[in-house]
Amino acid sequence: MKDLIFVGRSDDNTGLIFTDDEGQEFVAQIDDNLVRSANGAAKAATEHQGELGLSVRDIQARIRRGESLAAISAESGIGQDRLERFAGPVFAERNFTAAQARDTLVRRPQGDITLNELVTSQLDLRNVDTMFLEWDSWRREDGRWNVAVMWAVGEGSGVATWIYDPVGRSIVSLDDEARWLFQESVNESAPAEQESRPRLVALPTENEFVDDSDIAPPAWVGPGQPTIPVPVTPVPNASDSPSWDDILFGHRPTDQ
């Protein structure tokens, strides 16, 4: 049996529109049988609420926000097998939203490509097995969705997350891994809703003499970016600092 996601009423208000996880639409005509069935389902949901201690709506809302069945079960004392009876349609909705996000076009200098194509091409360059990527989505409080992709890295895993707007079909990086896959600077300023933090500025040590008039301020210092002067001693082998590849994949490009 295929799970369908309710979309809304038809234009003439005589039917209900549903869609499957492949985007195909179905219409159920509103008649007396459907109304009686819907009323019966509402009554059953009320009875379940009394039995479970949580309403079906609350259970589904928590799953839609990304909570696991194990976490809801542990908190409510309801067995996971009983929760699964109400989880199917919500997981189908999350899968459908993740699939929509994967097909969203991303602007690149060489031309627009889908998010899925961009992610797989970037990970292929790092020898990640893209056949086993895992995609998921969960709804945010503002009505948009978080969309994440997970991949295996040695004995660990990597994950990148974006904010996806199904209405505007737009997608924005949410973390450094997503910015890296988008080939954006991972040192860009944090989103506006995050509080700005002081940044460190290197000053010469006591053994160095520098004419202050010849020093240009760092390019990233400006209004709204507080700085903290910190004396720094030169490091002999600065080239040995770990790169972003080292952090994400556990090896340096020269080790290949």
C-alpha positions as CSV (number, residue, x, y, z in Angstrom):
1,M,0.0,0.0,0.0
2,K,1.3,3.4,-0.9
3,D,1.3,6.3,1.6
4,L,-0.1,9.6,0.3
5,I,0.4,13.1,1.7
6,F,-2.6,15.4,1.9
7,V,-2.1,18.6,-0.1
8,G,-5.4,20.4,0.0
9,R,-8.9,20.8,-1.6
10,S,-9.4,20.8,-5.4
11,D,-10.2,24.1,-7.1
12,D,-13.9,23.3,-7.2
13,N,-13.9,22.2,-3.5
14,T,-15.4,18.8,-4.5
15,G,-12.3,16.7,-3.9
16,L,-9.2,16.3,-1.7
17,I,-5.8,16.3,-3.4
18,F,-3.0,13.9,-2.2
19,T,0.5,13.3,-3.6
20,D,3.0,10.4,-3.2
21,D,6.7,10.6,-2.6
22,E,7.3,10.7,-6.4
23,G,5.2,13.8,-6.8
24,Q,2.2,12.1,-8.6
25,E,-1.1,13.7,-7.6
26,F,-4.3,11.8,-6.6
27,V,-7.9,13.2,-6.1
28,A,-10.4,11.7,-3.7
29,Q,-14.0,12.9,-4.3
30,I,-15.8,14.2,-1.2
31,D,-18.9,12.1,-0.7
32,D,-21.0,10.8,2.2
33,N,-18.7,7.8,2.6
34,L,-15.6,9.9,2.9
35,V,-17.2,12.3,5.4
36,R,-18.3,9.4,7.6
37,S,-14.9,7.8,7.4
38,A,-13.2,11.1,8.3
39,N,-15.6,11.6,11.3
40,G,-14.8,8.0,12.4
41,A,-11.1,8.7,12.1
42,A,-11.4,11.8,14.2
43,K,-13.3,9.9,16.9
44,A,-10.7,7.2,16.9
45,A,-7.9,9.8,17.2
46,T,-9.7,11.2,20.3
47,E,-9.9,7.7,21.8
48,H,-6.2,7.1,21.1
49,Q,-5.3,10.3,22.8
50,G,-7.0,9.1,26.0
51,E,-5.2,5.8,25.7
52,L,-1.8,7.2,24.8
53,G,-1.6,10.4,26.8
54,L,-0.6,12.2,23.6
55,S,-2.8,13.2,20.8
56,V,-2.1,11.8,17.3
57,R,-1.6,15.4,16.1
58,D,1.1,16.0,18.8
59,I,2.9,12.7,18.0
60,Q,3.0,13.6,14.3
61,A,4.0,17.2,14.9
62,R,7.0,16.0,17.0
63,I,8.1,13.5,14.3
64,R,7.7,16.2,11.7
65,R,10.1,18.4,13.7
66,G,12.7,15.6,13.5
67,E,12.2,13.8,16.8
68,S,12.9,10.1,16.7
69,L,10.4,7.5,17.7
70,A,12.8,6.3,20.3
71,A,13.0,9.7,22.0
72,I,9.2,10.1,22.0
73,S,8.7,6.6,23.3
74,A,11.2,7.1,26.1
75,E,9.6,10.4,27.2
76,S,6.0,9.4,26.9
77,G,6.2,5.7,27.9
78,I,4.4,4.7,24.7
79,G,5.8,1.7,22.8
80,Q,7.5,2.4,19.5
81,D,5.3,-0.1,17.8
82,R,2.2,1.9,18.7
83,L,3.9,5.2,17.6
84,E,4.7,3.7,14.2
85,R,1.0,3.4,13.5
86,F,0.9,7.2,13.2
87,A,4.4,7.9,11.9
88,G,4.1,6.6,8.3
89,P,2.5,9.6,6.7
90,V,4.9,12.0,8.4
91,F,8.0,10.1,7.4
92,A,6.6,10.1,3.8
93,E,6.2,13.9,4.0
94,R,9.8,14.3,5.2
95,N,11.1,12.0,2.4
96,F,9.0,13.9,-0.1
97,T,10.4,17.3,1.1
98,A,14.0,16.0,1.0
99,A,13.4,14.7,-2.5
100,Q,12.1,18.2,-3.6
101,A,15.2,19.8,-2.0
102,R,17.5,17.5,-3.9
103,D,16.0,18.5,-7.2
104,T,16.2,22.2,-6.4
105,L,18.4,24.1,-8.8
106,V,21.5,25.8,-7.5
107,R,23.2,28.6,-9.4
108,R,26.8,27.9,-10.4
109,P,29.2,29.9,-12.7
110,Q,29.1,27.0,-15.2
111,G,25.3,26.8,-15.1
112,D,22.5,25.7,-12.8
113,I,22.6,22.2,-11.4
114,T,20.5,20.4,-8.8
115,L,21.5,20.2,-5.2
116,N,21.9,16.4,-5.5
117,E,24.2,16.8,-8.5
118,L,26.3,19.4,-6.7
119,V,26.7,17.3,-3.6
120,T,27.6,14.1,-5.4
121,S,30.1,15.8,-7.7
122,Q,31.9,17.4,-4.7
123,L,32.0,14.2,-2.6
124,D,33.1,12.2,-5.6
125,L,36.2,14.4,-5.7
126,R,37.0,13.2,-2.2
127,N,36.5,9.5,-2.9
128,V,33.2,9.4,-0.9
129,D,30.9,6.5,-1.9
130,T,27.9,8.6,-3.0
131,M,25.8,5.5,-3.6
132,F,25.0,5.4,0.1
133,L,24.2,9.0,0.8
134,E,21.3,9.4,3.3
135,W,18.9,12.4,3.0
136,D,16.5,13.6,5.5
137,S,14.4,16.7,6.3
138,W,12.5,18.1,9.3
139,R,10.2,21.1,9.6
140,R,11.4,24.3,11.4
141,E,9.3,26.6,13.6
142,D,9.3,29.3,10.9
143,G,7.6,26.9,8.4
144,R,10.7,26.2,6.3
145,W,12.6,22.9,6.5
146,N,16.1,21.8,7.4
147,V,17.4,19.3,4.8
148,A,20.5,17.2,5.6
149,V,22.7,14.8,3.7
150,M,24.9,12.2,5.6
151,W,27.9,10.3,4.2
152,A,30.4,7.8,5.6
153,V,34.0,8.9,6.2
154,G,36.2,6.0,7.3
155,E,34.8,4.8,10.6
156,G,32.8,8.0,11.1
157,S,30.4,10.1,9.1
158,G,29.9,13.6,7.7
159,V,26.7,15.7,7.5
160,A,25.8,18.9,5.8
161,T,22.6,20.9,6.5
162,W,20.7,23.5,4.5
163,I,17.5,25.6,5.1
164,Y,15.0,24.8,2.3
165,D,11.9,26.9,1.4
166,P,9.4,24.7,-0.5
167,V,7.4,27.8,-1.6
168,G,10.2,29.8,-3.0
169,R,12.2,26.7,-4.0
170,S,15.3,28.2,-2.5
171,I,18.1,26.6,-0.4
172,V,20.7,28.2,1.9
173,S,23.7,26.7,3.6
174,L,23.2,26.3,7.4
175,D,26.6,24.9,8.5
176,D,30.3,24.8,7.4
177,E,29.9,21.5,5.7
178,A,27.1,22.8,3.5
179,R,29.1,25.9,2.7
180,W,32.1,23.7,1.8
181,L,29.9,21.6,-0.6
182,F,28.6,24.9,-2.1
183,Q,32.2,26.0,-2.5
184,E,31.5,29.0,-0.3
185,S,34.0,30.3,2.3
186,V,33.7,28.3,5.5
187,N,34.9,31.4,7.4
188,E,32.0,33.6,6.3
189,S,30.1,35.5,9.0
190,A,27.5,33.5,11.0
191,P,23.8,34.0,10.1
192,A,22.3,37.2,11.3
193,E,20.3,35.5,14.0
194,Q,23.5,34.3,15.7
195,E,25.3,36.6,18.1
196,S,28.6,38.0,16.7
197,R,31.7,37.0,18.6
198,P,35.0,38.9,19.0
199,R,37.8,38.0,16.5
200,L,41.5,37.7,17.2
201,V,44.0,40.2,15.7
202,A,47.8,39.3,15.7
203,L,50.2,41.9,17.1
204,P,54.1,41.8,16.9
205,T,56.0,40.4,19.8
206,E,58.5,42.4,21.9
207,N,61.4,41.3,19.7
208,E,59.8,42.6,16.5
209,F,59.7,46.2,15.4
210,V,57.0,47.3,13.0
211,D,56.0,50.8,11.9
212,D,52.3,51.0,12.8
213,S,51.8,53.4,9.9
214,D,52.6,50.7,7.4
215,I,50.1,48.2,8.8
216,A,46.8,47.9,6.9
217,P,43.8,46.6,9.0
218,P,42.7,43.1,8.2
219,A,40.2,42.9,5.4
220,W,37.5,41.3,7.6
221,V,37.7,44.0,10.4
222,G,34.9,46.5,10.1
223,P,31.7,47.8,11.8
224,G,30.0,45.1,13.8
225,Q,33.1,42.9,14.0
226,P,34.7,43.5,17.4
227,T,38.4,42.6,17.7
228,I,40.8,41.6,20.5
229,P,44.5,42.3,20.2
230,V,46.6,39.2,21.0
231,P,50.4,39.0,20.8
232,V,51.4,36.1,18.5
233,T,54.8,34.5,18.1
234,P,55.6,33.4,14.5
235,V,55.2,29.6,14.0
236,P,58.2,28.0,12.1
237,N,56.1,25.4,10.3
238,A,52.8,27.2,9.7
239,S,52.4,25.1,6.5
240,D,51.7,22.0,8.7
241,S,48.4,23.5,10.0
242,P,45.5,21.2,9.2
243,S,43.4,22.1,6.2
244,W,39.6,21.9,5.8
245,D,40.1,18.6,4.0
246,D,42.0,17.3,7.1
247,I,39.1,18.2,9.3
248,L,36.4,16.7,7.1
249,F,38.1,13.6,5.8
250,G,40.8,12.9,8.3
251,H,43.7,13.2,5.8
252,R,45.7,15.8,3.9
253,P,45.6,16.0,0.1
254,T,49.3,15.3,-0.1
255,D,48.8,12.0,1.7
256,Q,46.9,10.5,-1.2
